Amino acid sequence: MVESKISTTMKKIHLFGLIVIAIAIGIIISTYGSASTYSNFTEAEELAKEGETSEVHVVGKLTKDTNGQIVGMKYDPIADANRFEFMLVDTNKVVKKVVYLSPKPQDFDKSEQVVVIGRMQKDYFECNKILMKCPSKYTNEAPDFKEATAEKI
C-alpha cells in the first residue's frame, strides 16, 4: 500500500517535470524562430531574393560632410512626418538608402553609428527600428588643467 502511494507520487512528479521541459523547449523554439541576425546589405539582399521574410540587423556608419551634416538625409515633417530617409555605409563599405516609415529619431544628427532592423526591398532597406550610438562625452584628449593658487586675504 505504501509502495503504491510512493509510485503514484513519483509518476506525478515525473509527469510534471516532463511538462515543464516541454514548455521550456517550446519557448526556446519560438524565440529562436523570431530572432533576427546581424548582417550586412549584401546578405540582406540575398535573403530577400530567396524570399526570406525575417528581419536582419545591419550595422553601419553615417557619412557626414565637412559641416557635420549627414549625407543623403531626407526628412520633411510637413510633407510626410512618417518618412525618414538616409544613406548608410555597412561594415563591408556598401552604401544603401535606408527608409524609416516613422518620424526621425531625436538626436539622430548626433549619431555616428546606427543599427537598422528590417529587410531589403528592391533598391532600399526598409527598417522598422533604429538603434543609435551617440558620440561619447568622454574623449581621449588630455584634460585642460589650470593651476590653482592660494591668495592671501
MODELLER restraints for C-alpha pairs under 7 A, 6 or more apart:
rsr = mdl.restraints
at = mdl.atoms
rsr.add(forms.Gaussian(group=physical.xy_distance, feature=features.Distance(at['CA:36:A'], at['CA:54:A']), mean=6.55, stdev=0.5))
rsr.add(forms.Gaussian(group=physical.xy_distance, feature=features.Distance(at['CA:36:A'], at['CA:55:A']), mean=5.32, stdev=0.5))
rsr.add(forms.Gaussian(group=physical.xy_distance, feature=features.Distance(at['CA:36:A'], at['CA:56:A']), mean=5.12, stdev=0.5))
rsr.add(forms.Gaussian(group=physical.xy_distance, feature=features.Distance(at['CA:36:A'], at['CA:57:A']), mean=6.77, stdev=0.5))
rsr.add(forms.Gaussian(group=physical.xy_distance, feature=features.Distance(at['CA:37:A'], at['CA:56:A']), mean=5.09, stdev=0.5))
rsr.add(forms.Gaussian(group=physical.xy_distance, feature=features.Distance(at['CA:37:A'], at['CA:57:A']), mean=5.84, stdev=0.5))
rsr.add(forms.Gaussian(group=physical.xy_distance, feature=features.Distance(at['CA:38:A'], at['CA:56:A']), mean=5.85, stdev=0.5))
rsr.add(forms.Gaussian(group=physical.xy_distance, feature=features.Distance(at['CA:38:A'], at['CA:57:A']), mean=4.50, stdev=0.5))
rsr.add(forms.Gaussian(group=physical.xy_distance, feature=features.Distance(at['CA:38:A'], at['CA:58:A']), mean=5.91, stdev=0.5))
rsr.add(forms.Gaussian(group=physical.xy_distance, feature=features.Distance(at['CA:39:A'], at['CA:56:A']), mean=6.19, stdev=0.5))
rsr.add(forms.Gaussian(group=physical.xy_distance, feature=features.Distance(at['CA:39:A'], at['CA:57:A']), mean=5.80, stdev=0.5))
rsr.add(forms.Gaussian(group=physical.xy_distance, feature=features.Distance(at['CA:39:A'], at['CA:58:A']), mean=5.22, stdev=0.5))
rsr.add(forms.Gaussian(group=physical.xy_distance, feature=features.Distance(at['CA:40:A'], at['CA:58:A']), mean=5.14, stdev=0.5))
rsr.add(forms.Gaussian(group=physical.xy_distance, feature=features.Distance(at['CA:40:A'], at['CA:90:A']), mean=6.04, stdev=0.5))
rsr.add(forms.Gaussian(group=physical.xy_distance, feature=features.Distance(at['CA:40:A'], at['CA:91:A']), mean=6.79, stdev=0.5))
rsr.add(forms.Gaussian(group=physical.xy_distance, feature=features.Distance(at['CA:41:A'], at['CA:58:A']), mean=6.89, stdev=0.5))
rsr.add(forms.Gaussian(group=physical.xy_distance, feature=features.Distance(at['CA:41:A'], at['CA:90:A']), mean=6.76, stdev=0.5))
rsr.add(forms.Gaussian(group=physical.xy_distance, feature=features.Distance(at['CA:41:A'], at['CA:94:A']), mean=6.85, stdev=0.5))
rsr.add(forms.Gaussian(group=physical.xy_distance, feature=features.Distance(at['CA:44:A'], at['CA:56:A']), mean=6.91, stdev=0.5))
rsr.add(forms.Gaussian(group=physical.xy_distance, feature=features.Distance(at['CA:44:A'], at['CA:119:A']), mean=6.57, stdev=0.5))
rsr.add(forms.Gaussian(group=physical.xy_distance, feature=features.Distance(at['CA:44:A'], at['CA:120:A']), mean=5.87, stdev=0.5))
rsr.add(forms.Gaussian(group=physical.xy_distance, feature=features.Distance(at['CA:45:A'], at['CA:120:A']), mean=5.75, stdev=0.5))
rsr.add(forms.Gaussian(group=physical.xy_distance, feature=features.Distance(at['CA:48:A'], at['CA:120:A']), mean=6.06, stdev=0.5))
rsr.add(forms.Gaussian(group=physical.xy_distance, feature=features.Distance(at['CA:55:A'], at['CA:117:A']), mean=6.39, stdev=0.5))
rsr.add(forms.Gaussian(group=physical.xy_distance, feature=features.Distance(at['CA:55:A'], at['CA:118:A']), mean=4.76, stdev=0.5))
rsr.add(forms.Gaussian(group=physical.xy_distance, feature=features.Distance(at['CA:55:A'], at['CA:119:A']), mean=5.36, stdev=0.5))
rsr.add(forms.Gaussian(group=physical.xy_distance, feature=features.Distance(at['CA:56:A'], at['CA:117:A']), mean=5.62, stdev=0.5))
rsr.add(forms.Gaussian(group=physical.xy_distance, feature=features.Distance(at['CA:56:A'], at['CA:118:A']), mean=5.59, stdev=0.5))
rsr.add(forms.Gaussian(group=physical.xy_distance, feature=features.Distance(at['CA:56:A'], at['CA:119:A']), mean=6.17, stdev=0.5))
rsr.add(forms.Gaussian(group=physical.xy_distance, feature=features.Distance(at['CA:57:A'], at['CA:115:A']), mean=6.26, stdev=0.5))
rsr.add(forms.Gaussian(group=physical.xy_distance, feature=features.Distance(at['CA:57:A'], at['CA:116:A']), mean=5.67, stdev=0.5))
rsr.add(forms.Gaussian(group=physical.xy_distance, feature=features.Distance(at['CA:57:A'], at['CA:117:A']), mean=4.56, stdev=0.5))
rsr.add(forms.Gaussian(group=physical.xy_distance, feature=features.Distance(at['CA:57:A'], at['CA:118:A']), mean=6.80, stdev=0.5))
rsr.add(forms.Gaussian(group=physical.xy_distance, feature=features.Distance(at['CA:58:A'], at['CA:90:A']), mean=6.88, stdev=0.5))
rsr.add(forms.Gaussian(group=physical.xy_distance, feature=features.Distance(at['CA:58:A'], at['CA:115:A']), mean=5.48, stdev=0.5))
rsr.add(forms.Gaussian(group=physical.xy_distance, feature=features.Distance(at['CA:58:A'], at['CA:116:A']), mean=5.34, stdev=0.5))
rsr.add(forms.Gaussian(group=physical.xy_distance, feature=features.Distance(at['CA:58:A'], at['CA:117:A']), mean=6.50, stdev=0.5))
rsr.add(forms.Gaussian(group=physical.xy_distance, feature=features.Distance(at['CA:59:A'], at['CA:90:A']), mean=5.84, stdev=0.5))
rsr.add(forms.Gaussian(group=physical.xy_distance, feature=features.Distance(at['CA:59:A'], at['CA:91:A']), mean=6.66, stdev=0.5))
rsr.add(forms.Gaussian(group=physical.xy_distance, feature=features.Distance(at['CA:59:A'], at['CA:114:A']), mean=6.01, stdev=0.5))
rsr.add(forms.Gaussian(group=physical.xy_distance, feature=features.Distance(at['CA:59:A'], at['CA:115:A']), mean=4.46, stdev=0.5))
rsr.add(forms.Gaussian(group=physical.xy_distance, feature=features.Distance(at['CA:59:A'], at['CA:116:A']), mean=6.62, stdev=0.5))
rsr.add(forms.Gaussian(group=physical.xy_distance, feature=features.Distance(at['CA:60:A'], at['CA:88:A']), mean=5.82, stdev=0.5))
rsr.add(forms.Gaussian(group=physical.xy_distance, feature=features.Distance(at['CA:60:A'], at['CA:89:A']), mean=5.11, stdev=0.5))
rsr.add(forms.Gaussian(group=physical.xy_distance, feature=features.Distance(at['CA:60:A'], at['CA:90:A']), mean=4.09, stdev=0.5))
rsr.add(forms.Gaussian(group=physical.xy_distance, feature=features.Distance(at['CA:60:A'], at['CA:91:A']), mean=6.00, stdev=0.5))
rsr.add(forms.Gaussian(group=physical.xy_distance, feature=features.Distance(at['CA:60:A'], at['CA:113:A']), mean=5.78, stdev=0.5))
rsr.add(forms.Gaussian(group=physical.xy_distance, feature=features.Distance(at['CA:60:A'], at['CA:114:A']), mean=5.64, stdev=0.5))
rsr.add(forms.Gaussian(group=physical.xy_distance, feature=features.Distance(at['CA:60:A'], at['CA:115:A']), mean=6.31, stdev=0.5))
rsr.add(forms.Gaussian(group=physical.xy_distance, feature=features.Distance(at['CA:61:A'], at['CA:88:A']), mean=5.90, stdev=0.5))
rsr.add(forms.Gaussian(group=physical.xy_distance, feature=features.Distance(at['CA:61:A'], at['CA:89:A']), mean=5.29, stdev=0.5))
rsr.add(forms.Gaussian(group=physical.xy_distance, feature=features.Distance(at['CA:61:A'], at['CA:90:A']), mean=6.51, stdev=0.5))
rsr.add(forms.Gaussian(group=physical.xy_distance, feature=features.Distance(at['CA:61:A'], at['CA:112:A']), mean=6.04, stdev=0.5))
rsr.add(forms.Gaussian(group=physical.xy_distance, feature=features.Distance(at['CA:61:A'], at['CA:113:A']), mean=4.37, stdev=0.5))
rsr.add(forms.Gaussian(group=physical.xy_distance, feature=features.Distance(at['CA:61:A'], at['CA:114:A']), mean=6.25, stdev=0.5))
rsr.add(forms.Gaussian(group=physical.xy_distance, feature=features.Distance(at['CA:62:A'], at['CA:70:A']), mean=6.51, stdev=0.5))
rsr.add(forms.Gaussian(group=physical.xy_distance, feature=features.Distance(at['CA:62:A'], at['CA:87:A']), mean=6.93, stdev=0.5))
rsr.add(forms.Gaussian(group=physical.xy_distance, feature=features.Distance(at['CA:62:A'], at['CA:88:A']), mean=5.40, stdev=0.5))
rsr.add(forms.Gaussian(group=physical.xy_distance, feature=features.Distance(at['CA:62:A'], at['CA:89:A']), mean=6.49, stdev=0.5))
rsr.add(forms.Gaussian(group=physical.xy_distance, feature=features.Distance(at['CA:62:A'], at['CA:112:A']), mean=5.88, stdev=0.5))
rsr.add(forms.Gaussian(group=physical.xy_distance, feature=features.Distance(at['CA:62:A'], at['CA:113:A']), mean=6.06, stdev=0.5))
rsr.add(forms.Gaussian(group=physical.xy_distance, feature=features.Distance(at['CA:63:A'], at['CA:70:A']), mean=5.79, stdev=0.5))
rsr.add(forms.Gaussian(group=physical.xy_distance, feature=features.Distance(at['CA:63:A'], at['CA:71:A']), mean=5.62, stdev=0.5))
rsr.add(forms.Gaussian(group=physical.xy_distance, feature=features.Distance(at['CA:64:A'], at['CA:70:A']), mean=4.37, stdev=0.5))
rsr.add(forms.Gaussian(group=physical.xy_distance, feature=features.Distance(at['CA:64:A'], at['CA:71:A']), mean=5.37, stdev=0.5))
rsr.add(forms.Gaussian(group=physical.xy_distance, feature=features.Distance(at['CA:65:A'], at['CA:71:A']), mean=6.30, stdev=0.5))
rsr.add(forms.Gaussian(group=physical.xy_distance, feature=features.Distance(at['CA:70:A'], at['CA:109:A']), mean=6.88, stdev=0.5))
rsr.add(forms.Gaussian(group=physical.xy_distance, feature=features.Distance(at['CA:71:A'], at['CA:87:A']), mean=6.77, stdev=0.5))
rsr.add(forms.Gaussian(group=physical.xy_distance, feature=features.Distance(at['CA:72:A'], at['CA:86:A']), mean=5.17, stdev=0.5))
rsr.add(forms.Gaussian(group=physical.xy_distance, feature=features.Distance(at['CA:72:A'], at['CA:87:A']), mean=5.36, stdev=0.5))
rsr.add(forms.Gaussian(group=physical.xy_distance, feature=features.Distance(at['CA:73:A'], at['CA:85:A']), mean=5.58, stdev=0.5))
rsr.add(forms.Gaussian(group=physical.xy_distance, feature=features.Distance(at['CA:73:A'], at['CA:86:A']), mean=4.11, stdev=0.5))
rsr.add(forms.Gaussian(group=physical.xy_distance, feature=features.Distance(at['CA:73:A'], at['CA:87:A']), mean=6.65, stdev=0.5))
rsr.add(forms.Gaussian(group=physical.xy_distance, feature=features.Distance(at['CA:74:A'], at['CA:84:A']), mean=6.04, stdev=0.5))
rsr.add(forms.Gaussian(group=physical.xy_distance, feature=features.Distance(at['CA:74:A'], at['CA:85:A']), mean=5.03, stdev=0.5))
rsr.add(forms.Gaussian(group=physical.xy_distance, feature=features.Distance(at['CA:74:A'], at['CA:86:A']), mean=6.21, stdev=0.5))
rsr.add(forms.Gaussian(group=physical.xy_distance, feature=features.Distance(at['CA:75:A'], at['CA:83:A']), mean=6.68, stdev=0.5))
rsr.add(forms.Gaussian(group=physical.xy_distance, feature=features.Distance(at['CA:75:A'], at['CA:84:A']), mean=5.00, stdev=0.5))
rsr.add(forms.Gaussian(group=physical.xy_distance, feature=features.Distance(at['CA:75:A'], at['CA:85:A']), mean=6.53, stdev=0.5))
rsr.add(forms.Gaussian(group=physical.xy_distance, feature=features.Distance(at['CA:81:A'], at['CA:103:A']), mean=5.51, stdev=0.5))
rsr.add(forms.Gaussian(group=physical.xy_distance, feature=features.Distance(at['CA:82:A'], at['CA:101:A']), mean=5.10, stdev=0.5))
rsr.add(forms.Gaussian(group=physical.xy_distance, feature=features.Distance(at['CA:82:A'], at['CA:102:A']), mean=4.04, stdev=0.5))
rsr.add(forms.Gaussian(group=physical.xy_distance, feature=features.Distance(at['CA:82:A'], at['CA:103:A']), mean=4.74, stdev=0.5))
rsr.add(forms.Gaussian(group=physical.xy_distance, feature=features.Distance(at['CA:83:A'], at['CA:100:A']), mean=5.91, stdev=0.5))
rsr.add(forms.Gaussian(group=physical.xy_distance, feature=features.Distance(at['CA:83:A'], at['CA:101:A']), mean=4.59, stdev=0.5))
rsr.add(forms.Gaussian(group=physical.xy_distance, feature=features.Distance(at['CA:83:A'], at['CA:102:A']), mean=5.59, stdev=0.5))
rsr.add(forms.Gaussian(group=physical.xy_distance, feature=features.Distance(at['CA:83:A'], at['CA:103:A']), mean=6.33, stdev=0.5))
rsr.add(forms.Gaussian(group=physical.xy_distance, feature=features.Distance(at['CA:84:A'], at['CA:99:A']), mean=5.88, stdev=0.5))
rsr.add(forms.Gaussian(group=physical.xy_distance, feature=features.Distance(at['CA:84:A'], at['CA:100:A']), mean=5.08, stdev=0.5))
rsr.add(forms.Gaussian(group=physical.xy_distance, feature=features.Distance(at['CA:84:A'], at['CA:101:A']), mean=6.30, stdev=0.5))
rsr.add(forms.Gaussian(group=physical.xy_distance, feature=features.Distance(at['CA:84:A'], at['CA:102:A']), mean=6.67, stdev=0.5))
rsr.add(forms.Gaussian(group=physical.xy_distance, feature=features.Distance(at['CA:84:A'], at['CA:103:A']), mean=6.38, stdev=0.5))
rsr.add(forms.Gaussian(group=physical.xy_distance, feature=features.Distance(at['CA:84:A'], at['CA:104:A']), mean=5.75, stdev=0.5))
rsr.add(forms.Gaussian(group=physical.xy_distance, feature=features.Distance(at['CA:85:A'], at['CA:97:A']), mean=6.86, stdev=0.5))
rsr.add(forms.Gaussian(group=physical.xy_distance, feature=features.Distance(at['CA:85:A'], at['CA:98:A']), mean=5.58, stdev=0.5))
rsr.add(forms.Gaussian(group=physical.xy_distance, feature=features.Distance(at['CA:85:A'], at['CA:99:A']), mean=4.63, stdev=0.5))
rsr.add(forms.Gaussian(group=physical.xy_distance, feature=features.Distance(at['CA:85:A'], at['CA:100:A']), mean=6.22, stdev=0.5))
rsr.add(forms.Gaussian(group=physical.xy_distance, feature=features.Distance(at['CA:86:A'], at['CA:97:A']), mean=5.76, stdev=0.5))
rsr.add(forms.Gaussian(group=physical.xy_distance, feature=features.Distance(at['CA:86:A'], at['CA:98:A']), mean=5.42, stdev=0.5))
rsr.add(forms.Gaussian(group=physical.xy_distance, feature=features.Distance(at['CA:86:A'], at['CA:99:A']), mean=6.89, stdev=0.5))
rsr.add(forms.Gaussian(group=physical.xy_distance, feature=features.Distance(at['CA:87:A'], at['CA:95:A']), mean=6.60, stdev=0.5))
rsr.add(forms.Gaussian(group=physical.xy_distance, feature=features.Distance(at['CA:87:A'], at['CA:96:A']), mean=5.65, stdev=0.5))
rsr.add(forms.Gaussian(group=physical.xy_distance, feature=features.Distance(at['CA:87:A'], at['CA:97:A']), mean=4.54, stdev=0.5))
rsr.add(forms.Gaussian(group=physical.xy_distance, feature=features.Distance(at['CA:87:A'], at['CA:98:A']), mean=5.95, stdev=0.5))
rsr.add(forms.Gaussian(group=physical.xy_distance, feature=features.Distance(at['CA:88:A'], at['CA:95:A']), mean=5.55, stdev=0.5))
rsr.add(forms.Gaussian(group=physical.xy_distance, feature=features.Distance(at['CA:88:A'], at['CA:96:A']), mean=5.63, stdev=0.5))
rsr.add(forms.Gaussian(group=physical.xy_distance, feature=features.Distance(at['CA:88:A'], at['CA:97:A']), mean=6.42, stdev=0.5))
rsr.add(forms.Gaussian(group=physical.xy_distance, feature=features.Distance(at['CA:88:A'], at['CA:98:A']), mean=6.78, stdev=0.5))
rsr.add(forms.Gaussian(group=physical.xy_distance, feature=features.Distance(at['CA:89:A'], at['CA:95:A']), mean=4.45, stdev=0.5))
rsr.add(forms.Gaussian(group=physical.xy_distance, feature=features.Distance(at['CA:89:A'], at['CA:96:A']), mean=6.75, stdev=0.5))
rsr.add(forms.Gaussian(group=physical.xy_distance, feature=features.Distance(at['CA:96:A'], at['CA:124:A']), mean=6.22, stdev=0.5))
rsr.add(forms.Gaussian(group=physical.xy_distance, feature=features.Distance(at['CA:97:A'], at['CA:124:A']), mean=5.08, stdev=0.5))
rsr.add(forms.Gaussian(group=physical.xy_distance, feature=features.Distance(at['CA:97:A'], at['CA:125:A']), mean=6.30, stdev=0.5))
rsr.add(forms.Gaussian(group=physical.xy_distance, feature=features.Distance(at['CA:98:A'], at['CA:124:A']), mean=5.77, stdev=0.5))
rsr.add(forms.Gaussian(group=physical.xy_distance, feature=features.Distance(at['CA:98:A'], at['CA:125:A']), mean=4.75, stdev=0.5))
rsr.add(forms.Gaussian(group=physical.xy_distance, feature=features.Distance(at['CA:98:A'], at['CA:126:A']), mean=5.90, stdev=0.5))
rsr.add(forms.Gaussian(group=physical.xy_distance, feature=features.Distance(at['CA:98:A'], at['CA:127:A']), mean=6.87, stdev=0.5))
rsr.add(forms.Gaussian(group=physical.xy_distance, feature=features.Distance(at['CA:99:A'], at['CA:124:A']), mean=6.94, stdev=0.5))
rsr.add(forms.Gaussian(group=physical.xy_distance, feature=features.Distance(at['CA:99:A'], at['CA:125:A']), mean=6.16, stdev=0.5))
rsr.add(forms.Gaussian(group=physical.xy_distance, feature=features.Distance(at['CA:99:A'], at['CA:126:A']), mean=4.89, stdev=0.5))
rsr.add(forms.Gaussian(group=physical.xy_distance, feature=features.Distance(at['CA:99:A'], at['CA:127:A']), mean=6.18, stdev=0.5))
rsr.add(forms.Gaussian(group=physical.xy_distance, feature=features.Distance(at['CA:100:A'], at['CA:126:A']), mean=6.11, stdev=0.5))
rsr.add(forms.Gaussian(group=physical.xy_distance, feature=features.Distance(at['CA:100:A'], at['CA:127:A']), mean=5.26, stdev=0.5))
rsr.add(forms.Gaussian(group=physical.xy_distance, feature=features.Distance(at['CA:100:A'], at['CA:128:A']), mean=6.11, stdev=0.5))
rsr.add(forms.Gaussian(group=physical.xy_distance, feature=features.Distance(at['CA:101:A'], at['CA:128:A']), mean=6.95, stdev=0.5))
rsr.add(forms.Gaussian(group=physical.xy_distance, feature=features.Distance(at['CA:110:A'], at['CA:134:A']), mean=5.96, stdev=0.5))
rsr.add(forms.Gaussian(group=physical.xy_distance, feature=features.Distance(at['CA:110:A'], at['CA:135:A']), mean=6.96, stdev=0.5))
rsr.add(forms.Gaussian(group=physical.xy_distance, feature=features.Distance(at['CA:111:A'], at['CA:132:A']), mean=6.10, stdev=0.5))
rsr.add(forms.Gaussian(group=physical.xy_distance, feature=features.Distance(at['CA:111:A'], at['CA:133:A']), mean=5.63, stdev=0.5))
rsr.add(forms.Gaussian(group=physical.xy_distance, feature=features.Distance(at['CA:111:A'], at['CA:134:A']), mean=4.34, stdev=0.5))
rsr.add(forms.Gaussian(group=physical.xy_distance, feature=features.Distance(at['CA:111:A'], at['CA:135:A']), mean=6.41, stdev=0.5))
rsr.add(forms.Gaussian(group=physical.xy_distance, feature=features.Distance(at['CA:112:A'], at['CA:133:A']), mean=6.26, stdev=0.5))
rsr.add(forms.Gaussian(group=physical.xy_distance, feature=features.Distance(at['CA:112:A'], at['CA:134:A']), mean=5.95, stdev=0.5))
rsr.add(forms.Gaussian(group=physical.xy_distance, feature=features.Distance(at['CA:112:A'], at['CA:135:A']), mean=6.43, stdev=0.5))
rsr.add(forms.Gaussian(group=physical.xy_distance, feature=features.Distance(at['CA:113:A'], at['CA:132:A']), mean=6.39, stdev=0.5))
rsr.add(forms.Gaussian(group=physical.xy_distance, feature=features.Distance(at['CA:113:A'], at['CA:133:A']), mean=5.33, stdev=0.5))
rsr.add(forms.Gaussian(group=physical.xy_distance, feature=features.Distance(at['CA:114:A'], at['CA:130:A']), mean=6.74, stdev=0.5))
rsr.add(forms.Gaussian(group=physical.xy_distance, feature=features.Distance(at['CA:114:A'], at['CA:131:A']), mean=5.56, stdev=0.5))
rsr.add(forms.Gaussian(group=physical.xy_distance, feature=features.Distance(at['CA:114:A'], at['CA:132:A']), mean=4.55, stdev=0.5))
rsr.add(forms.Gaussian(group=physical.xy_distance, feature=features.Distance(at['CA:114:A'], at['CA:133:A']), mean=5.83, stdev=0.5))
rsr.add(forms.Gaussian(group=physical.xy_distance, feature=features.Distance(at['CA:115:A'], at['CA:130:A']), mean=5.81, stdev=0.5))
rsr.add(forms.Gaussian(group=physical.xy_distance, feature=features.Distance(at['CA:115:A'], at['CA:131:A']), mean=4.96, stdev=0.5))
rsr.add(forms.Gaussian(group=physical.xy_distance, feature=features.Distance(at['CA:115:A'], at['CA:132:A']), mean=6.49, stdev=0.5))
rsr.add(forms.Gaussian(group=physical.xy_distance, feature=features.Distance(at['CA:116:A'], at['CA:127:A']), mean=5.89, stdev=0.5))
rsr.add(forms.Gaussian(group=physical.xy_distance, feature=features.Distance(at['CA:116:A'], at['CA:129:A']), mean=6.00, stdev=0.5))
rsr.add(forms.Gaussian(group=physical.xy_distance, feature=features.Distance(at['CA:116:A'], at['CA:130:A']), mean=4.74, stdev=0.5))
rsr.add(forms.Gaussian(group=physical.xy_distance, feature=features.Distance(at['CA:116:A'], at['CA:131:A']), mean=6.41, stdev=0.5))
rsr.add(forms.Gaussian(group=physical.xy_distance, feature=features.Distance(at['CA:117:A'], at['CA:127:A']), mean=5.22, stdev=0.5))
rsr.add(forms.Gaussian(group=physical.xy_distance, feature=features.Distance(at['CA:117:A'], at['CA:128:A']), mean=6.08, stdev=0.5))
rsr.add(forms.Gaussian(group=physical.xy_distance, feature=features.Distance(at['CA:117:A'], at['CA:129:A']), mean=5.23, stdev=0.5))
rsr.add(forms.Gaussian(group=physical.xy_distance, feature=features.Distance(at['CA:117:A'], at['CA:130:A']), mean=6.39, stdev=0.5))
rsr.add(forms.Gaussian(group=physical.xy_distance, feature=features.Distance(at['CA:118:A'], at['CA:126:A']), mean=5.73, stdev=0.5))
rsr.add(forms.Gaussian(group=physical.xy_distance, feature=features.Distance(at['CA:118:A'], at['CA:127:A']), mean=4.08, stdev=0.5))
rsr.add(forms.Gaussian(group=physical.xy_distance, feature=features.Distance(at['CA:118:A'], at['CA:128:A']), mean=5.65, stdev=0.5))
rsr.add(forms.Gaussian(group=physical.xy_distance, feature=features.Distance(at['CA:119:A'], at['CA:125:A']), mean=5.85, stdev=0.5))
rsr.add(forms.Gaussian(group=physical.xy_distance, feature=features.Distance(at['CA:119:A'], at['CA:126:A']), mean=5.67, stdev=0.5))
rsr.add(forms.Gaussian(group=physical.xy_distance, feature=features.Distance(at['CA:119:A'], at['CA:127:A']), mean=6.45, stdev=0.5))
rsr.add(forms.Gaussian(group=physical.xy_distance, feature=features.Distance(at['CA:120:A'], at['CA:126:A']), mean=6.01, stdev=0.5))
